[in-house]
Amino acid sequence: MFLSHVSRAVLAAALITLPTFAFADIVIDDPYARASRPNAPTGAAFMMIKNTGETADRLVSATSDVAKRVELHTHIDQGDGVMKMVEIEEGIEIPAGGMHMMARGGDHVMFMGLTESLEQGGEVSVILTFEQAGDVTVMIPVDNERQPKHGAMNHGDMNHDATN
């Protein structure tokens, strides 16, 4: 009888901790990073984030050793076709069973104060932090020659003032 109570307690504890493994529901597809020019002070990463789970999640932050500061950014229209980058302070929701495209001219991971160059053919380690899934480490290839494709946006002139 004592063992059955212990076994039930262990099983109950295991079931309670299962949601901590929710990172399996987040899939990062087609990631790449680029710098605007050689030895640039900033760079960006783009990717498709898929949530295969039954619960919405939110990308709340990102970190990387390649930059002094990493933020989630988007572009806002200032009028007359001029776009300005701003931080997405509330994070980015990834709906249950859905996806969110992080593309040039749209939402992206912004590296500010690069501590090393984003060299063609290299890789960048980035930790994406989600509310539900927790930390997801992604090795992102650097492709400074990549051209925008599916989901990429073209917003004309952009003001890359990361200070808002």
DSSP file with accessible surface (Angstrom, degrees, kcal/mol):
  #  RESIDUE AA STRUCTURE BP1 BP2  ACC     N-H-->O    O-->H-N    N-H-->O    O-->H-N    TCO  KAPPA ALPHA  PHI   PSI    X-CA   Y-CA   Z-CA
    1    1 A M     >        0   0  171      0, 0.0     4,-1.7     0, 0.0     5,-0.2   0.000 360.0 360.0 360.0 -44.7    0.0    0.0    0.0
    2    2 A F  H  >  +     0   0  157      1,-0.2     4,-2.2     2,-0.2     5,-0.2   0.921 360.0  50.7 -58.6 -43.6    2.8    2.5    0.9
    3    3 A L  H  > S+     0   0  127      1,-0.2     4,-3.3     2,-0.2    -1,-0.2   0.878 106.2  54.7 -64.9 -35.5    4.5    1.8   -2.5
    4    4 A S  H  > S+     0   0   41      2,-0.2     4,-2.3     1,-0.2    -1,-0.2   0.893 108.8  48.1 -68.3 -34.4    1.4    2.5   -4.4
    5    5 A H  H  X S+     0   0   95     -4,-1.7     4,-2.2     2,-0.2    -2,-0.2   0.915 114.4  46.5 -67.8 -41.6    1.0    5.9   -2.7
    6    6 A V  H  X S+     0   0   59     -4,-2.2     4,-2.7     2,-0.2     5,-0.2   0.934 112.3  50.5 -64.4 -44.7    4.6    6.7   -3.5
    7    7 A S  H  X S+     0   0   73     -4,-3.3     4,-2.6     1,-0.2    -2,-0.2   0.911 110.9  48.9 -60.8 -41.8    4.2    5.5   -7.1
    8    8 A R  H  X S+     0   0  148     -4,-2.3     4,-2.8    -5,-0.2    -1,-0.2   0.908 110.9  50.3 -64.3 -39.8    1.1    7.6   -7.4
    9    9 A A  H  X S+     0   0   62     -4,-2.2     4,-2.4     2,-0.2    -2,-0.2   0.921 111.8  47.4 -64.8 -42.3    2.9   10.6   -6.0
   10   10 A V  H  X S+     0   0   96     -4,-2.7     4,-2.4     2,-0.2    -2,-0.2   0.932 113.6  48.0 -64.4 -44.8    5.9   10.1   -8.4
   11   11 A L  H  X S+     0   0  105     -4,-2.6     4,-2.4    -5,-0.2    -2,-0.2   0.933 111.8  49.7 -62.2 -43.8    3.5    9.7  -11.4
   12   12 A A  H  X S+     0   0   47     -4,-2.8     4,-2.1     1,-0.2    -1,-0.2   0.919 110.9  49.8 -62.2 -42.2    1.5   12.8  -10.4
   13   13 A A  H  X S+     0   0   54     -4,-2.4     4,-1.7     1,-0.2    -1,-0.2   0.911 110.5  50.3 -63.0 -41.1    4.8   14.8  -10.1
   14   14 A A  H  X S+     0   0   47     -4,-2.4     4,-0.7     1,-0.2    -2,-0.2   0.913 110.2  49.8 -64.0 -41.3    5.9   13.6  -13.5
   15   15 A L  H >< S+     0   0  103     -4,-2.4     3,-0.6     1,-0.2    -1,-0.2   0.880 108.3  53.4 -66.5 -35.9    2.6   14.6  -15.1
   16   16 A I  H 3< S+     0   0  132     -4,-2.1    -1,-0.2     1,-0.2    -2,-0.2   0.884 109.8  47.9 -66.6 -34.8    2.8   18.1  -13.5
   17   17 A T  H >< S+     0   0   70     -4,-1.7     3,-1.6     1,-0.2     4,-0.3   0.583  84.1  94.3 -85.4  -7.6    6.2   18.7  -15.0
   18   18 A L  G X< S+     0   0   97     -4,-0.7     3,-2.4    -3,-0.6    -1,-0.2   0.879  74.4  63.9 -54.1 -40.9    5.3   17.5  -18.6
   19   19 A P  G >  S+     0   0   85      0, 0.0     3,-1.7     0, 0.0    -1,-0.3   0.765  87.1  72.4 -59.3 -19.7    4.5   21.0  -19.8
   20   20 A T  G <  S+     0   0   94     -3,-1.6     3,-0.4     1,-0.3    -2,-0.2   0.697  91.0  59.6 -67.2 -14.4    8.1   22.0  -19.3
   21   21 A F  G X   +     0   0  121     -3,-2.4     3,-1.6    -4,-0.3    -1,-0.3   0.170  68.7 115.2 -95.8  17.8    9.0   19.9  -22.3
   22   22 A A  G X   +     0   0   22     -3,-1.7     3,-2.7   110,-0.3     4,-0.3   0.629  47.9  90.6 -64.8 -11.4    6.7   22.0  -24.5
   23   23 A F  G >  S+     0   0  106     -3,-0.4     3,-1.6   110,-0.4    -1,-0.3   0.783  72.2  72.2 -57.5 -23.0    9.8   23.1  -26.5
   24   24 A A  G <  S+     0   0   69     -3,-1.6    -1,-0.3     1,-0.3    -2,-0.2   0.737  89.4  61.6 -63.8 -18.4    9.1   20.1  -28.7
   25   25 A D  G <  S+     0   0   64     -3,-2.7    27,-3.3    -4,-0.1     2,-0.5   0.622  89.2  81.5 -82.2 -14.0    6.1   22.1  -30.1
   26   26 A I  E <   -A   51   0A  14     -3,-1.6     2,-0.4    -4,-0.3    25,-0.2  -0.832  59.3-175.0 -98.1 126.6    8.2   24.9  -31.4
   27   27 A V  E     -A   50   0A  61     23,-2.8    23,-3.2    -2,-0.5     2,-0.6  -0.984  12.6-154.8-122.1 127.6    9.9   24.3  -34.8
   28   28 A I  E     -A   49   0A  36     -2,-0.4     2,-0.4    21,-0.2    21,-0.2  -0.911  19.0-170.4-102.7 121.5   12.3   26.8  -36.3
   29   29 A D  E     -A   48   0A  72     19,-3.1    19,-2.8    -2,-0.6    -2,-0.0  -0.914  56.1  -7.1-118.7 138.0   12.4   26.6  -40.1
   30   30 A D  E    S-     0   0A  48     -2,-0.4    -1,-0.2    17,-0.2     2,-0.1   0.856  76.6-179.4  54.8  48.2   14.7   28.2  -42.7
   31   31 A P  E     +     0   0A  27      0, 0.0     2,-0.3     0, 0.0    16,-0.2  -0.485   7.0 163.3 -77.6 148.4   16.7   30.4  -40.3
   32   32 A Y  E     -A   46   0A  15     14,-2.1    14,-2.9    -2,-0.1     2,-0.3  -0.967  20.4-152.1-156.9 154.1   19.4   32.7  -41.6
   33   33 A A  E     +Ab  45 142A   0    108,-2.3   110,-2.9    -2,-0.3     2,-0.3  -0.880  15.1 177.1-122.6 157.9   21.3   35.7  -40.4
   34   34 A R  E     -A   44   0A  46     10,-2.4    10,-2.4    -2,-0.3     2,-0.3  -0.990  22.0-138.4-157.1 154.9   23.0   38.6  -42.2
   35   35 A A  E     -A   43   0A   8     83,-0.3     8,-0.2    -2,-0.3    82,-0.0  -0.825  26.0-125.2-108.6 154.3   24.9   41.8  -41.6
   36   36 A S  S    S-     0   0   82      6,-0.7     7,-0.1    -2,-0.3    -1,-0.1   0.796  88.7 -13.8 -71.9 -25.6   24.2   44.9  -43.7
   37   37 A R  S >  S-     0   0  144     -3,-0.0     3,-1.6     0, 0.0    -1,-0.2  -0.971  94.0 -63.6-163.7 165.3   27.9   45.2  -44.7
   38   38 A P  T 3  S+     0   0  116      0, 0.0    81,-0.1     0, 0.0    -2,-0.0  -0.294 121.6   8.3 -58.5 140.6   31.3   43.8  -43.6
   39   39 A N  T 3  S+     0   0  131      1,-0.2    78,-0.1     2,-0.0    80,-0.0   0.755  91.9 167.9  58.4  28.0   32.2   44.8  -40.0
   40   40 A A    <   -     0   0    6     -3,-1.6    -1,-0.2     1,-0.1    78,-0.1  -0.363  41.8-133.9 -67.4 150.4   28.7   46.3  -39.5
   41   41 A P  S    S+     0   0   69      0, 0.0    73,-2.2     0, 0.0    72,-1.4   0.639  87.4  41.0 -79.3 -12.9   27.7   47.2  -35.9
   42   42 A T  E     + C   0 112A  38     70,-0.2    -6,-0.7    71,-0.2     2,-0.3  -0.898  59.3 170.4-132.7 162.6   24.3   45.5  -36.4
   43   43 A G  E     -AC  35 111A   4     68,-1.9    68,-3.0    -2,-0.3     2,-0.3  -0.925  15.7-142.8-156.6 177.4   22.9   42.4  -38.0
   44   44 A A  E     -AC  34 110A  12    -10,-2.4   -10,-2.4    -2,-0.3     2,-0.4  -0.983   2.6-144.8-149.2 156.8   19.6   40.5  -38.1
   45   45 A A  E     -AC  33 109A   0     64,-2.3    64,-2.2    -2,-0.3     2,-0.3  -0.965  14.3-168.2-125.9 145.5   18.2   37.0  -38.1
   46   46 A F  E     +A   32   0A  13    -14,-2.9   -14,-2.1    -2,-0.4     2,-0.3  -0.938  18.3 140.3-131.8 150.8   15.1   35.7  -40.0
   47   47 A M  E     - D   0 102A   3     55,-1.4    55,-3.3    -2,-0.3     2,-0.5  -0.977  48.6-100.6-174.8 167.7   13.1   32.5  -39.8
   48   48 A M  E     -AD  29 101A  24    -19,-2.8   -19,-3.1    -2,-0.3     2,-0.6  -0.942  32.6-158.0-103.6 126.2    9.8   30.8  -39.7
   49   49 A I  E     -AD  28 100A   0     51,-2.5    51,-2.3    -2,-0.5     2,-0.4  -0.944  10.5-169.8-107.5 121.3    8.6   29.9  -36.2
   50   50 A K  E     -AD  27  99A  74    -23,-3.2   -23,-2.8    -2,-0.6     2,-0.6  -0.895  13.9-156.5-111.9 141.8    6.0   27.1  -36.1
   51   51 A N  E     +A   26   0A   5     47,-2.9    46,-0.8    -2,-0.4    47,-0.3  -0.936  12.7 176.8-116.1 104.6    4.0   26.1  -33.1
   52   52 A T        +     0   0   89    -27,-3.3   -26,-0.1    -2,-0.6    -1,-0.1   0.467  52.8  98.0 -86.5  -0.5    2.8   22.5  -33.6
   53   53 A G  S    S-     0   0    7    -28,-0.5    44,-1.0     2,-0.2    45,-0.1  -0.131  82.4-117.8 -81.8-180.0    1.2   22.4  -30.1
   54   54 A E  S    S+     0   0  188     42,-0.2     2,-0.4    43,-0.1    42,-0.2   0.347  93.6  68.1 -99.6   4.0   -2.4   23.0  -29.0
   55   55 A T  S    S-     0   0   95     40,-0.1    -2,-0.2     0, 0.0    42,-0.2  -0.983  85.5-115.2-127.7 136.1   -1.5   26.1  -26.9
   56   56 A A        -     0   0   37     -2,-0.4     2,-0.3    40,-0.2    -2,-0.1  -0.269  33.6-166.0 -62.0 152.5   -0.4   29.5  -28.1
   57   57 A D  E     -H   94   0B   9     37,-2.4    37,-3.4    75,-0.1     2,-0.4  -0.864  10.1-138.2-134.3 169.3    3.1   30.5  -27.1
   58   58 A R  E     -H   93   0B  59     -2,-0.3    73,-2.4    35,-0.3     2,-0.7  -0.987  10.1-138.1-137.2 125.4    4.9   33.8  -27.2
   59   59 A L  E     +HI  92 130B   0     33,-2.9    33,-2.5    -2,-0.4    71,-0.3  -0.740  30.5 172.8 -76.6 116.5    8.5   34.6  -28.2
   60   60 A V  E     -     0   0B  55     69,-3.0     2,-0.3    -2,-0.7    12,-0.2   0.698  52.4 -13.5-105.3 -23.3    9.5   37.0  -25.5
   61   61 A S  E     - I   0 129B  48     68,-1.4    68,-2.8    10,-0.1     2,-0.3  -0.986  49.2-145.2-166.2 172.1   13.2   37.6  -26.0
   62   62 A A  E     - I   0 128B   4      8,-0.4     2,-0.3    -2,-0.3     8,-0.3  -0.986  11.9-170.9-145.6 149.7   16.4   36.4  -27.7
   63   63 A T  E     + I   0 127B  70     64,-1.9    64,-2.8    -2,-0.3     2,-0.3  -0.968   7.0 170.6-138.8 156.2   20.1   36.4  -26.7
   64   64 A S    >   -     0   0   16     -2,-0.3     3,-1.1     3,-0.3    62,-0.1  -0.948  38.2-130.5-162.2 146.6   23.4   35.7  -28.5
   65   65 A D  T 3  S+     0   0  153     60,-0.5    61,-0.1    -2,-0.3    50,-0.1   0.594 100.5  74.2 -72.9 -10.9   27.1   36.0  -27.7
   66   66 A V  T 3  S+     0   0    7     59,-0.4    49,-3.1    48,-0.1    50,-0.9   0.546  99.7  42.2 -81.9  -4.6   27.6   37.8  -31.1
   67   67 A A  E <   -E  114   0A  11     -3,-1.1    -3,-0.3    47,-0.3    47,-0.2  -0.991  68.8-135.0-143.6 150.6   26.0   41.0  -29.8
   68   68 A K  E    S+     0   0A 180     45,-1.7     2,-0.3    44,-0.6    45,-0.2   0.827 100.4  18.8 -68.5 -33.1   26.0   43.3  -26.8
   69   69 A R  E     -E  112   0A 119     43,-2.1    43,-3.1    -3,-0.1     2,-0.4  -1.000  65.1-168.1-142.1 138.9   22.2   43.5  -27.1
   70   70 A V  E     +E  111   0A  22     -2,-0.3    -8,-0.4    -8,-0.3     2,-0.3  -0.997  16.4 172.3-127.9 129.9   19.6   41.4  -28.9
   71   71 A E  E     -E  110   0A  21     39,-2.2    39,-3.5    -2,-0.4     2,-0.5  -0.939  37.2-114.4-133.9 158.0   16.0   42.5  -29.4
   72   72 A L  E     -E  109   0A   4     -2,-0.3    16,-3.1    37,-0.2     2,-0.3  -0.824  47.3-174.0 -87.6 127.5   12.9   41.5  -31.2
   73   73 A H  E     +EF 108  87A   0     35,-3.0    35,-2.4    -2,-0.5     2,-0.3  -0.863  20.0 176.6-126.2 159.4   12.2   44.2  -33.8
   74   74 A T  E     - F   0  86A  32     12,-2.2    12,-2.4    -2,-0.3     2,-0.4  -0.855  30.2-109.6-142.8 178.8    9.6   45.1  -36.4
   75   75 A H  E     - F   0  85A  20     -2,-0.3     2,-0.4    10,-0.2    10,-0.2  -0.929  23.2-163.2-115.6 139.9    9.1   48.1  -38.8
   76   76 A I  E     - F   0  84A  79      8,-2.5     8,-2.4    -2,-0.4     2,-0.5  -0.955  25.7-115.5-120.4 145.6    6.5   50.8  -38.5
   77   77 A D  E     - F   0  83A 106     -2,-0.4     6,-0.2     6,-0.2     3,-0.1  -0.667  23.5-174.7 -81.3 120.4    5.4   53.1  -41.3
   78   78 A Q        -     0   0  102      4,-3.3     5,-0.1    -2,-0.5    -1,-0.1   0.379  54.1 -98.0 -92.0   3.1    6.3   56.7  -40.5
   79   79 A G  S >  S+     0   0   30      3,-0.5     3,-2.0     0, 0.0    -1,-0.3  -0.098 102.4  60.1  96.8 159.5    4.6   57.9  -43.6
   80   80 A D  T 3  S-     0   0  171      1,-0.3     3,-0.1    -3,-0.1    -3,-0.0   0.795 129.5 -65.2  56.1  29.1    5.9   58.8  -47.1
   81   81 A G  T 3  S+     0   0   42      1,-0.2     2,-0.5    75,-0.1    76,-0.3   0.576  99.9 136.6  75.4   7.9    7.2   55.2  -47.4
   82   82 A V    <   -     0   0   50     -3,-2.0    -4,-3.3    74,-0.1    -3,-0.5  -0.792  36.3-162.9 -93.1 126.3    9.7   55.7  -44.6
   83   83 A M  E     -Fg  77 158A  12     74,-2.0    76,-4.3    -2,-0.5     2,-0.4  -0.836   3.4-161.1-108.6 145.3   10.0   52.7  -42.2
   84   84 A K  E     -Fg  76 159A  33     -8,-2.4    -8,-2.5    -2,-0.3     2,-0.3  -0.988  17.8-127.5-126.1 136.0   11.5   52.8  -38.8
   85   85 A M  E     +F   75   0A   3     74,-1.8     2,-0.3    -2,-0.4    79,-0.3  -0.651  32.7 176.0 -80.3 137.7   12.6   49.8  -36.8
   86   86 A V  E     -F   74   0A  26    -12,-2.4   -12,-2.2    -2,-0.3     2,-0.2  -0.970  33.4-101.8-138.5 153.6   11.3   49.5  -33.2
   87   87 A E  E     -F   73   0A  68     -2,-0.3     2,-1.1   -14,-0.2   -14,-0.3  -0.500  23.6-135.0 -73.3 141.3   11.5   46.9  -30.5
   88   88 A I    >   +     0   0   16    -16,-3.1     3,-1.1    -2,-0.2   -16,-0.2  -0.786  29.1 177.8 -94.5  88.9    8.6   44.6  -30.0
   89   89 A E  T 3  S+     0   0  144     -2,-1.1    -1,-0.2     1,-0.2     3,-0.1   0.811  74.0  53.8 -68.1 -29.5    8.5   44.8  -26.2
   90   90 A E  T 3  S-     0   0  135      1,-0.2    -1,-0.2    -3,-0.1    -2,-0.0   0.487 108.1-126.7 -85.5  -1.5    5.4   42.6  -25.7
   91   91 A G    <   -     0   0    5     -3,-1.1     2,-0.5   -31,-0.1    -1,-0.2  -0.236  28.4 -70.9  82.8-176.9    7.0   39.7  -27.7
   92   92 A I  E     -H   59   0B   9    -33,-2.5   -33,-2.9    -3,-0.1     2,-0.3  -0.969  39.9-134.8-123.8 120.2    5.5   37.9  -30.7
   93   93 A E  E     -H   58   0B  96     -2,-0.5   -35,-0.3   -35,-0.2    -2,-0.0  -0.551  10.9-161.9 -75.4 135.5    2.6   35.5  -30.3
   94   94 A I  E     -H   57   0B   0    -37,-3.4   -37,-2.4    -2,-0.3     3,-0.1  -0.957  24.0-135.7-114.7 105.7    2.9   32.1  -32.1
   95   95 A P    >   -     0   0   55      0, 0.0     3,-2.4     0, 0.0   -44,-0.3  -0.231  28.5 -88.7 -65.7 153.5   -0.6   30.7  -32.3
   96   96 A A  T 3  S+     0   0   43      1,-0.3   -42,-0.2   -42,-0.2   -40,-0.2  -0.364 115.9   4.1 -57.8 129.7   -1.5   27.1  -31.5
   97   97 A G  T 3  S+     0   0   64    -44,-1.0    -1,-0.3   -46,-0.8   -45,-0.2   0.626 121.6  96.8  68.7  11.5   -1.1   25.1  -34.7
   98   98 A G    <   -     0   0   21     -3,-2.4   -47,-2.9   -47,-0.3     2,-0.3  -0.413  59.8-135.6-120.3-165.8    0.2   28.3  -36.5
   99   99 A M  E     -D   50   0A 113    -49,-0.2     2,-0.4    -2,-0.1   -49,-0.2  -0.948   2.2-146.3-149.5 166.0    3.3   30.1  -37.5
  100  100 A H  E     -D   49   0A  45    -51,-2.3   -51,-2.5    -2,-0.3     2,-0.5  -0.974  16.9-142.2-141.0 124.7    4.9   33.5  -37.6
  101  101 A M  E     -D   48   0A  52     -2,-0.4     2,-0.7   -53,-0.2     6,-0.4  -0.747   6.2-162.1 -89.4 126.5    7.3   34.6  -40.3
  102  102 A M  E     +D   47   0A   1    -55,-3.3   -55,-1.4    -2,-0.5     2,-0.3  -0.948  32.4 160.9-105.5 108.5   10.3   36.7  -39.3
  103  103 A A    >   -     0   0    6     -2,-0.7     3,-2.5     4,-0.6    49,-0.1  -0.895  47.6 -80.5-133.9 158.0   11.4   38.3  -42.6
  104  104 A R  T 3  S+     0   0   54     -2,-0.3    49,-2.2     1,-0.3     3,-0.1  -0.308 120.3  23.1 -57.4 133.1   13.4   41.2  -43.9
  105  105 A G  T 3  S+     0   0    4      1,-0.3    -1,-0.3    47,-0.1   -30,-0.2   0.407 126.7  53.8  86.9  -2.7   11.3   44.3  -43.8
  106  106 A G  S <  S-     0   0    5     -3,-2.5    -1,-0.3     1,-0.3    -4,-0.1  -0.342 107.0 -18.6-132.1-145.2    9.1   42.8  -41.1
  107  107 A D  S    S+     0   0   33     -6,-0.4    -4,-0.6    -2,-0.1    -1,-0.3  -0.408  72.1 150.5 -68.1 144.5    9.6   41.2  -37.7
  108  108 A H  E     - E   0  73A   5    -35,-2.4   -35,-3.0    -6,-0.2     2,-0.6  -0.976  51.4 -95.7-163.9 167.7   13.1   39.9  -37.0
  109  109 A V  E     -CE  45  72A   0    -64,-2.2   -64,-2.3    -2,-0.3     2,-0.5  -0.873  43.1-152.1 -92.9 124.1   15.8   39.3  -34.4
  110  110 A M  E     -CE  44  71A   7    -39,-3.5   -39,-2.2    -2,-0.6     2,-0.6  -0.884   7.6-157.6-107.2 125.3   18.1   42.3  -34.2
  111  111 A F  E     -CE  43  70A   0    -68,-3.0   -68,-1.9    -2,-0.5     2,-0.4  -0.901  15.6-173.1 -98.8 120.7   21.7   42.1  -33.1
  112  112 A M  E     +CE  42  69A  12    -43,-3.1   -43,-2.1    -2,-0.6   -44,-0.6  -0.950  64.1  16.8-120.2 135.4   23.1   45.4  -31.9
  113  113 A G  E    S-     0   0A  28    -72,-1.4   -45,-1.7    -2,-0.4    -1,-0.2   0.969  85.1-144.3  71.0  55.9   26.7   46.1  -31.0
  114  114 A L  E     - E   0  67A  27    -73,-2.2   -47,-0.3    -3,-0.3    -1,-0.1  -0.261  14.4-161.7 -55.0 134.3   28.1   43.0  -32.8
  115  115 A T  S    S+     0   0   77    -49,-3.1     2,-0.3     1,-0.2   -48,-0.2   0.498  78.9  18.4 -94.4  -8.5   31.0   41.6  -30.9
  116  116 A E  S    S-     0   0  112    -50,-0.9    -1,-0.2   -75,-0.0     2,-0.1  -0.972  93.1 -92.1-154.4 156.3   32.2   39.7  -34.0
  117  117 A S        -     0   0   36     -2,-0.3     2,-1.2    -3,-0.1   -74,-0.1  -0.425  29.9-126.1 -71.1 145.2   31.5   40.0  -37.7
  118  118 A L        -     0   0    9    -78,-0.1   -83,-0.3    -2,-0.1     2,-0.3  -0.784  40.4-164.8 -89.1  92.8   28.7   38.0  -39.3
  119  119 A E    >   -     0   0  131     -2,-1.2     3,-2.6     1,-0.1    23,-0.2  -0.646  26.6 -96.6 -90.7 138.1   30.8   36.3  -41.9
  120  120 A Q  T 3  S+     0   0   85     -2,-0.3    23,-0.2     1,-0.3    -1,-0.1  -0.201 111.4  17.6 -48.4 129.2   29.4   34.5  -45.0
  121  121 A G  T 3  S+     0   0   68     21,-2.0    -1,-0.3     1,-0.3    22,-0.1   0.301 102.1 114.6  87.8  -8.3   29.2   30.8  -44.3
  122  122 A G    <   -     0   0   30     -3,-2.6    20,-2.8    19,-0.1     2,-0.3  -0.078  59.0-125.0 -80.6-173.3   29.5   31.2  -40.5
  123  123 A E  E     - J   0 141B 120     18,-0.3     2,-0.4    -3,-0.1    -4,-0.1  -0.978   9.3-152.4-136.1 150.1   27.0   30.3  -37.8
  124  124 A V  E     - J   0 140B   3     16,-2.6    16,-3.4    -2,-0.3     2,-0.6  -0.988  12.7-141.8-122.9 128.2   25.4   32.3  -35.0
  125  125 A S  E     + J   0 139B  55     -2,-0.4   -60,-0.5    14,-0.2     2,-0.4  -0.812  26.8 179.5 -89.6 124.5   24.1   30.6  -31.9
  126  126 A V  E     - J   0 138B   0     12,-2.7    12,-3.2    -2,-0.6     2,-0.6  -0.986  21.4-148.9-128.4 134.6   20.9   32.3  -30.7
  127  127 A I  E     -IJ  63 137B  53    -64,-2.8   -64,-1.9    -2,-0.4     2,-0.5  -0.928  13.3-162.0-102.8 116.7   18.7   31.4  -27.7
  128  128 A L  E     -IJ  62 136B   0      8,-3.1     8,-2.9    -2,-0.6     2,-0.6  -0.869   7.9-151.3 -95.9 129.1   15.0   32.2  -28.3
  129  129 A T  E     -IJ  61 135B  31    -68,-2.8   -69,-3.0    -2,-0.5   -68,-1.4  -0.911  13.4-173.2-109.1 122.1   13.0   32.4  -25.1
  130  130 A F  E  >  -IJ  59 134B   4      4,-2.4     4,-1.2    -2,-0.6   -71,-0.2  -0.815  30.9-125.8-110.3 150.6    9.3   31.5  -25.2
  131  131 A E  T  4 S+     0   0  118    -73,-2.4    -1,-0.1    -2,-0.3   -72,-0.1   0.912 108.9  19.2 -59.5 -45.4    6.7   31.9  -22.4
  132  132 A Q  T  4 S+     0   0  101    -74,-0.2  -110,-0.3     2,-0.1  -109,-0.2   0.881 129.8  43.3 -94.2 -46.0    5.7   28.2  -22.6
  133  133 A A  T  4 S-     0   0    6      1,-0.2  -110,-0.4  -111,-0.2     2,-0.2   0.670  91.3-154.6 -79.3 -17.1    8.5   26.4  -24.4
  134  134 A G  E  <  +J  130   0B  27     -4,-1.2    -4,-2.4  -112,-0.1     2,-0.4  -0.487  53.7   1.5  77.8-148.0   11.3   28.2  -22.5
  135  135 A D  E     -J  129   0B 103     -6,-0.2     2,-0.5    -2,-0.2    -6,-0.2  -0.616  59.6-175.2 -83.6 130.3   14.7   28.5  -24.1
  136  136 A V  E     -J  128   0B  23     -8,-2.9    -8,-3.1    -2,-0.4     2,-0.5  -0.988  14.5-148.8-123.9 116.7   15.3   27.1  -27.6
  137  137 A T  E     -J  127   0B  89     -2,-0.5     2,-0.4   -10,-0.2   -10,-0.2  -0.771  16.7-172.9 -90.4 129.7   18.8   27.3  -28.9
  138  138 A V  E     -J  126   0B  15    -12,-3.2   -12,-2.7    -2,-0.5     2,-0.7  -0.982  20.8-145.5-125.4 130.3   19.1   27.7  -32.7
  139  139 A M  E     -J  125   0B  92     -2,-0.4   -14,-0.2   -14,-0.2    -2,-0.0  -0.879  25.9-163.7 -91.9 114.9   22.3   27.5  -34.8
  140  140 A I  E     -J  124   0B   0    -16,-3.4   -16,-2.6    -2,-0.7  -108,-0.1  -0.894  12.6-132.6-109.1 121.2   21.6   30.1  -37.5
  141  141 A P  E     -J  123   0B  58      0, 0.0  -108,-2.3     0, 0.0     2,-0.6  -0.435  19.5-125.4 -69.5 143.3   23.7   30.1  -40.7
  142  142 A V  B     +b   33   0A   6    -20,-2.8   -21,-2.0   -23,-0.2     2,-0.3  -0.804  34.1 170.2 -89.6 123.7   25.1   33.4  -41.9
  143  143 A D    >   +     0   0   46   -110,-2.9     3,-1.0    -2,-0.6   -23,-0.1  -0.744   9.1 169.6-136.3  85.2   24.1   34.1  -45.5
  144  144 A N  T 3  S+     0   0   41     -2,-0.3    -1,-0.1     1,-0.2  -110,-0.1   0.572  80.2  55.5 -74.0  -7.6   24.9   37.7  -46.4
  145  145 A E  T 3  S+     0   0  138     -3,-0.1    -1,-0.2     2,-0.1  -111,-0.1   0.490  79.1 123.0-100.1  -5.2   24.2   37.0  -50.1
  146  146 A R    <   -     0   0   36     -3,-1.0    -3,-0.0     1,-0.1     3,-0.0  -0.287  51.3-145.8 -64.1 138.5   20.6   35.6  -49.5
  147  147 A Q        -     0   0  139      1,-0.1    -1,-0.1    -2,-0.0    -2,-0.1  -0.776  30.1 -93.1-101.3 148.0   17.9   37.4  -51.4
  148  148 A P        +     0   0   60      0, 0.0     2,-0.2     0, 0.0     3,-0.1  -0.265  54.5 161.3 -58.4 142.0   14.4   37.8  -49.9
  149  149 A K    >   +     0   0  115      1,-0.4     3,-2.8    -3,-0.0    -3,-0.0  -0.514  45.0  11.2-136.9-145.1   11.9   35.0  -50.8
  150  150 A H  T 3  S+     0   0   92      1,-0.3    -1,-0.4    -2,-0.2     3,-0.1   0.102 131.3   5.4 -40.1 129.8    8.6   33.7  -49.5
  151  151 A G  T 3  S+     0   0   49      1,-0.2    -1,-0.3    -3,-0.1   -48,-0.1   0.357  92.4 139.1  80.1  -8.0    7.1   36.1  -46.9
  152  152 A A    <   -     0   0   34     -3,-2.8     2,-0.3   -49,-0.1    -1,-0.2  -0.442  40.6-146.4 -72.5 146.3    9.7   38.8  -47.4
  153  153 A M        -     0   0   98    -49,-2.2     2,-0.5    -2,-0.1   -47,-0.1  -0.842   7.6-152.7-112.9 149.7    8.5   42.3  -47.3
  154  154 A N        +     0   0  147     -2,-0.3     3,-0.1   -49,-0.1   -49,-0.1  -0.952  20.5 166.6-123.0 111.6    9.7   45.3  -49.3
  155  155 A H        -     0   0   66     -2,-0.5   -72,-0.1     1,-0.4    -1,-0.1   0.026  39.6-129.2-113.1  24.4    9.0   48.6  -47.5
  156  156 A G  S    S+     0   0   49    -74,-0.1    -1,-0.4     2,-0.0   -74,-0.1  -0.349  75.5  19.2  68.5-140.4   11.2   51.0  -49.5
  157  157 A D  S    S-     0   0  127    -76,-0.3   -74,-2.0    -3,-0.1     2,-0.4  -0.390  72.9-161.4 -68.1 139.5   13.5   53.2  -47.4
  158  158 A M  E     -g   83   0A  61    -76,-0.2     2,-0.8    -2,-0.1   -74,-0.2  -0.973  16.7-144.4-125.8 138.0   14.1   52.0  -43.9
  159  159 A N  E     -g   84   0A  63    -76,-4.3   -74,-1.8    -2,-0.4     2,-0.6  -0.880  12.4-164.1 -96.9 108.6   15.4   54.0  -40.9
  160  160 A H        +     0   0  112     -2,-0.8     2,-1.2   -76,-0.2   -76,-0.1  -0.130  34.1 146.0 -89.7  44.8   17.6   51.5  -39.0
  161  161 A D    >   -     0   0   54     -2,-0.6     3,-1.3     1,-0.2    -2,-0.1  -0.669  26.0-175.3 -82.8  98.3   17.6   53.6  -35.8
  162  162 A A  T 3  S+     0   0   16     -2,-1.2    -1,-0.2     1,-0.3   -75,-0.1   0.543  74.5  72.0 -74.9  -4.5   17.7   51.0  -33.2
  163  163 A T  T 3         0   0  111    -77,-0.1    -1,-0.3    -3,-0.1   -77,-0.1   0.468 360.0 360.0 -89.6   3.0   17.4   53.6  -30.4
  164  164 A N    <         0   0   80     -3,-1.3    -2,-0.1   -79,-0.3   -78,-0.1   0.830 360.0 360.0  69.4 360.0   13.8   54.3  -31.3
